[in-house]
């Protein structure tokens, strides 16, 4: 019965599933947590489901010791899932994030094609940032898939757990899961430097030691792709600098300026025709961005460089949202709610609409003049 419920939820477009004692079965569909059953789960139900999902007998034997545990699980013919088993009010809860079998492309996700140019970089640091649940891992997977299909590289991924499976196409992809294939991100990353990689994907940057090794890898001819929980490109740079002690700030600024190739920050917004689409801010590590990092002019200088950097494939959240509103992909209200500065966003769109109206009136007046003077009745 549980497998039937999971299958039905996935068919309806579920992004995640929630199984909790005292509550009904719920699924997040197009951003909303939707009720999919009438009968609430009992504590016995959720314990049994957690037991069935756990990947090994050893874990099942000590299930009552588990407080939080992450792993991957698959339902044949349906999907893979990133599963988190947790405790709440002394009972088990299970949250399952859906991972489609097929790795989505940039086009599938509605991501800007400038990400392909970023994925082509031979070395340096690329960070995908945003809140939990906005699709950072999916964007990473799309970048790895693009490299895999278009370049001849050795890609090593360090994941906790492995989400998308990558076949070997033009590249070879070595996927290592934390605690199963390697002890930790730090040890796996240190080992990766001796395994002839071209590209290293790190599931998440969690501490300064991982950053130190990532800097080293990107400085020695490798492309390093990872994620961070920071809301914007500028916020990401500020967060990285704040992770290190003050006496290291000058050195970290220099290393970051030298290695940063791009920051891709994303949010999700509801589409007019259903579902959600990522809205992305893209910062590319140009010479001007490098100078701004070195000189400590992160806040205003880099925001301005992103706004004016469309030639390099850069864009702000608000610029992407404006594009999606003009294309009829998202509503004005949803775009305004997701904007970095909702008041400024509304003012700019009103100004653009007024300019378009004035241009249309001028065009109409010009057409009337031509018709009256050169094509008289």
C-alpha positions in Angstrom: 0.0 0.0 0.0 2.8 2.4 0.9 4.5 1.8 -2.5 1.2 2.5 -4.2 0.8 5.8 -2.4 4.4 6.8 -3.3 3.9 5.9 -6.9 0.6 7.9 -7.1 2.3 10.9 -5.5 5.2 10.8 -8.0 2.7 10.6 -10.9 1.0 13.8 -9.6 4.4 15.6 -9.7 5.4 15.4 -6.1 8.7 17.0 -5.2 8.8 15.5 -1.7 6.8 13.1 0.5 6.0 13.5 4.3 5.2 10.5 6.5 4.5 11.5 10.1 2.9 9.8 13.1 -0.4 11.6 13.9 -0.7 13.1 10.4 -2.0 11.9 7.0 0.3 11.2 4.0 1.3 14.5 2.4 3.3 15.5 -0.7 4.8 18.8 -1.8 3.3 19.4 -5.3 4.1 22.7 -7.1 5.3 24.1 -3.8 2.2 23.3 -1.7 2.1 20.5 0.9 -1.0 18.5 -0.3 -3.0 16.0 1.7 -3.1 12.6 -0.2 -4.8 10.3 2.3 -7.5 10.4 5.0 -6.2 8.0 7.7 -3.3 9.4 9.8 -0.2 7.2 10.4 0.3 5.7 13.8 3.7 5.6 15.6 3.8 1.9 14.8 3.2 2.7 11.1 6.0 5.2 10.8 8.4 2.9 12.7 7.6 0.1 10.3 8.0 2.3 7.2 11.3 3.6 8.5 12.5 0.1 9.2 11.5 -1.0 5.6 13.4 1.9 4.0 16.7 1.6 5.9 19.3 0.2 3.6 21.1 -2.3 5.8 20.3 -5.0 8.4 22.8 -3.3 10.8 20.8 -0.1 10.7 17.5 -1.9 11.1 18.8 -3.6 14.2 19.6 -0.3 15.9 16.6 1.7 14.5 15.6 2.9 18.0 19.0 4.6 18.3 18.5 6.7 15.2 17.6 10.4 15.6 18.5 11.7 12.1 19.7 9.6 9.2 20.1 10.4 5.4 20.3 7.9 2.6 19.2 7.2 -0.9 16.4 4.7 -1.8 14.8 3.7 -5.0 11.4 2.4 -6.1 11.9 0.4 -9.3 10.2 2.0 -12.3 9.1 5.0 -10.3 12.0 7.2 -9.0 14.9 7.5 -6.7 14.6 9.3 -3.4 16.7 11.2 -0.9 15.4 9.9 2.4 15.7 11.5 5.8 14.5 9.6 8.9 14.1 11.8 12.0 12.4 11.8 15.4 9.6 14.2 16.4 7.7 14.0 19.7 9.5 10.7 20.3 8.1 9.1 17.1 9.5 8.5 13.7 9.0 10.7 10.7 10.2 10.1 7.1 10.8 12.9 4.5 11.5 11.7 1.0 12.7 14.0 -1.7 12.0 12.8 -5.3 15.0 12.4 -7.7 13.9 11.7 -11.3 15.7 8.8 -13.1 16.7 11.1 -16.0 19.2 13.8 -15.3 17.5 17.0 -16.5 19.2 19.3 -19.0 19.6 23.1 -18.7 16.7 23.4 -21.1 14.5 21.0 -19.1 15.0 23.1 -16.0 14.7 26.5 -17.7 18.2 27.5 -16.7 20.1 30.1 -18.7 22.4 28.5 -21.4 25.3 30.6 -20.0 25.7 27.8 -17.5 27.2 25.7 -20.4 29.9 28.3 -20.8 30.6 28.1 -17.0 30.7 24.3 -17.2 33.4 24.5 -20.0 35.9 26.2 -17.6 39.1 24.1 -17.3 39.7 25.0 -13.7 38.5 27.2 -10.8 35.6 27.2 -8.4 31.9 27.2 -9.3 29.3 27.5 -6.5 25.6 26.8 -6.7 23.9 28.5 -3.8 20.4 29.0 -2.3 18.1 27.8 0.5 17.3 24.2 1.2 15.0 22.6 -1.4 15.5 25.1 -4.3 17.2 22.5 -6.5 20.9 23.2 -6.0 21.8 19.5 -6.4 19.7 19.3 -9.6 21.5 22.2 -11.1 24.8 20.6 -10.2 23.7 17.4 -11.8 22.7 19.2 -15.0 26.2 20.8 -15.1 27.8 17.4 -14.6 25.6 15.9 -17.3 26.5 18.7 -19.8 30.2 18.1 -19.2 29.7 14.3 -19.4 28.0 14.6 -22.8 30.1 17.3 -24.4 33.7 17.0 -23.0 36.2 14.2 -22.4 36.9 14.5 -18.7 37.3 12.4 -15.6 34.6 13.6 -13.2 34.7 12.6 -9.5 31.6 13.4 -7.3 31.5 13.3 -3.5 27.9 13.1 -2.4 25.9 12.5 0.8 24.0 10.5 -0.5 24.4 10.0 -4.2 21.3 11.4 -5.8 21.4 11.4 -9.6 23.2 8.5 -11.3 25.4 9.4 -14.3 26.3 7.0 -17.0 29.7 7.3 -18.7 29.2 9.0 -22.0 31.9 11.2 -23.5 33.4 11.5 -20.0 33.9 9.0 -17.2 32.0 9.7 -14.0 33.2 8.3 -10.6 30.6 8.7 -8.0 31.6 8.3 -4.3 29.1 8.3 -1.4 30.2 9.7 2.0 30.5 6.9 4.6 30.0 4.2 2.0 32.8 4.9 -0.5 34.9 7.4 1.5 35.0 8.6 5.1 34.1 12.3 4.7 34.0 15.1 2.2 37.4 16.2 3.5 39.1 12.8 3.1 37.4 12.1 -0.2 38.4 15.5 -1.6 42.0 15.0 -0.4 42.1 11.6 -2.0 40.5 12.9 -5.2 43.6 15.0 -5.9 45.5 11.8 -6.4 42.9 10.2 -8.7 43.6 12.1 -11.9 40.4 14.1 -11.9 39.5 17.0 -14.3 36.3 17.9 -12.5 35.5 17.4 -8.8 31.9 17.8 -7.5 31.6 18.3 -3.7 28.0 17.9 -2.5 28.3 20.7 0.0 31.0 23.1 1.4 30.6 22.5 5.1 33.8 23.9 6.8 37.0 25.8 6.3 39.1 22.7 5.8 37.0 21.6 2.9 37.3 25.1 1.4 41.1 25.0 1.8 41.3 21.8 -0.1 38.9 23.1 -2.7 41.0 26.2 -3.2 44.1 23.9 -3.6 42.3 21.7 -6.2 41.0 24.7 -8.2 44.5 26.3 -8.1 46.1 23.2 -9.5 44.1 22.8 -12.7 40.8 21.3 -11.6 37.3 22.5 -11.9 35.6 22.3 -8.5 31.7 22.5 -8.4 30.0 22.7 -5.0 27.0 24.1 -3.1 26.5 26.5 -0.2 23.4 27.7 1.8 23.7 31.4 1.0 20.9 33.4 -0.7 22.8 35.6 -3.2 26.1 35.8 -5.0 27.2 38.7 -2.9 26.0 36.9 0.2 28.1 33.9 -0.8 31.3 35.9 -1.1 30.6 37.5 2.3 29.8 34.1 3.9 33.1 32.6 2.6 35.2 35.5 3.9 33.4 35.3 7.3 34.2 31.6 7.7 37.9 32.3 8.1 39.7 34.1 10.9 40.5 37.8 10.4 44.2 37.3 10.1 43.6 35.1 7.0 41.2 37.6 5.2 43.7 39.0 2.8 44.9 35.6 1.7 41.4 34.2 1.4 40.3 37.2 -0.7 43.3 36.6 -3.0 42.6 32.9 -3.4 38.9 33.5 -3.9 39.5 36.2 -6.5 42.0 34.0 -8.4 39.8 30.8 -8.4 36.2 32.0 -8.6 34.7 31.2 -12.0 31.0 31.7 -11.1 28.3 31.8 -8.5 24.9 30.6 -9.5 22.3 31.5 -6.8 18.7 30.3 -7.2 15.2 30.5 -5.9 12.0 28.7 -7.1 8.9 30.6 -8.3 5.5 29.2 -9.4 4.9 29.0 -13.1 1.7 30.3 -14.6 0.8 26.9 -16.1 1.7 24.9 -13.0 4.9 23.7 -11.5 7.9 25.8 -10.4 10.9 27.2 -12.3 14.3 28.2 -10.9 15.1 31.9 -11.0 18.8 32.4 -11.0 21.3 35.1 -10.3 24.6 34.5 -12.2 27.9 36.1 -11.2 30.9 35.3 -13.5 34.4 35.8 -12.3 35.5 38.6 -14.7 38.6 40.8 -14.1 36.4 43.5 -12.7 34.8 41.0 -10.2 38.2 39.8 -9.2 39.3 43.4 -8.5 36.2 44.1 -6.4 36.9 41.0 -4.3 40.5 42.0 -3.8 39.6 45.6 -2.8 36.8 44.5 -0.5 34.2 46.3 -2.5 31.8 43.4 -2.5 28.4 44.8 -1.7 27.7 47.6 -4.2 30.4 47.1 -6.8 29.6 43.4 -7.5 25.8 44.0 -7.6 26.4 46.7 -10.2 28.7 44.4 -12.2 26.1 41.7 -12.2 23.4 44.1 -13.4 25.7 45.4 -16.2 27.3 42.1 -17.1 24.8 40.5 -19.6 27.6 40.3 -22.1 29.3 37.7 -19.9 26.1 35.9 -19.1 25.5 37.6 -15.8 22.0 38.5 -14.5 20.4 39.4 -11.2 17.4 37.7 -9.7 15.2 40.7 -10.6 16.4 40.8 -14.2 15.6 37.1 -14.6 12.2 37.6 -13.0 11.4 40.5 -15.4 12.3 38.3 -18.3 9.9 35.6 -17.1 7.1 38.0 -16.5 7.5 39.5 -20.1 7.5 35.9 -21.5 4.3 35.1 -19.6 6.0 32.3 -17.6 5.2 33.7 -14.2 2.7 36.2 -12.9 3.7 39.7 -11.8 2.6 39.0 -8.2 4.7 35.8 -7.9 7.7 37.5 -9.5 7.4 40.5 -7.1 7.1 38.2 -4.1 10.4 36.5 -5.2 12.3 39.7 -6.1 15.2 40.8 -4.0 13.6 44.3 -3.7 9.9 44.0 -4.4 9.3 47.8 -4.3 12.1 48.5 -6.8 11.0 45.5 -9.0 7.5 47.0 -9.2 8.8 50.5 -10.0 11.1 49.2 -12.8 8.4 47.1 -14.4 6.0 50.1 -14.3 8.7 52.2 -15.9 9.4 49.7 -18.7 5.6 49.3 -19.3 5.2 53.0 -19.6 8.2 53.2 -22.0 6.7 50.4 -24.1 3.4 52.3 -24.2 5.0 55.5 -25.3 7.0 53.7 -28.0 3.8 52.1 -29.3 2.1 55.5 -29.4 5.0 57.1 -31.3 5.0 54.2 -33.7 1.3 54.6 -34.3 1.6 58.3 -34.8 4.5 57.7 -37.3 2.4 55.2 -39.2 -0.5 57.6 -39.4 1.8 60.4 -40.7 3.2 58.2 -43.4 -0.3 56.9 -44.4 -1.8 60.4 -44.5 1.1 62.1 -46.5 2.3 59.3 -48.8 -0.7 57.1 -49.3 -3.7 59.5 -49.5 -7.1 58.1 -50.1 
